[in-house]
């Protein structure tokens, strides 16, 4: 099984919060700016589906996923 790698670009983030709602074990939001905070660059496999969903639903395209 390969490993998933996640990267975020807080400068591109529009603070919609979809990532934190969809994959809260992997993403959070900065309290002051509301922008994405990556909690795990190599999330466990049980979160991969939700990470892909978060990346796909990000309106700013601020999440990159490699597997």
C-alpha positions in Angstrom: 0.0 0.0 0.0 1.4 3.4 -0.9 1.4 6.4 1.3 -0.7 9.5 0.8 1.0 12.9 1.0 -1.1 16.0 1.5 0.0 19.6 1.0 -1.9 22.8 1.6 -1.4 26.4 0.4 -2.9 28.7 3.1 -2.4 31.7 0.7 -4.8 30.2 -1.8 -7.3 29.2 0.9 -10.6 31.1 0.9 -11.6 29.9 4.4 -14.7 28.0 3.4 -14.0 25.3 6.0 -15.0 22.4 3.8 -11.8 20.6 4.5 -12.1 20.8 8.3 -15.8 19.6 8.1 -15.0 16.8 5.7 -11.7 15.5 7.2 -11.3 16.9 10.7 -8.6 14.4 11.6 -6.4 15.9 8.8 -7.4 19.5 8.5 -8.3 22.4 10.8 -8.7 26.1 10.4 -6.6 28.9 11.8 -8.6 30.6 14.5 -7.6 34.1 13.4 -7.5 33.9 9.7 -9.9 31.0 9.1 -7.4 29.5 6.6 -6.5 25.8 6.3 -4.2 24.2 8.8 -2.7 20.8 7.9 -2.7 18.4 10.9 -1.2 15.4 9.1 0.8 15.5 5.9 0.8 11.6 5.8 -2.7 10.8 7.1 -3.7 7.2 8.0 -5.3 5.1 5.3 -8.7 5.2 7.0 -8.9 8.9 6.3 -7.9 8.8 2.6 -11.5 8.9 1.2 -12.4 11.9 3.3 -9.1 13.6 2.3 -9.8 13.1 -1.4 -13.3 14.5 -0.8 -11.9 17.5 1.0 -9.5 18.2 -1.8 -12.2 17.8 -4.5 -14.6 20.1 -2.6 -12.1 22.9 -1.9 -13.3 25.9 -3.8 -9.9 27.5 -3.9 -7.9 24.4 -4.9 -5.7 24.9 -1.8 -5.2 21.2 -1.1 -2.9 18.9 -3.1 -2.9 15.1 -2.7 -0.4 12.6 -3.9 -0.7 8.9 -3.5 
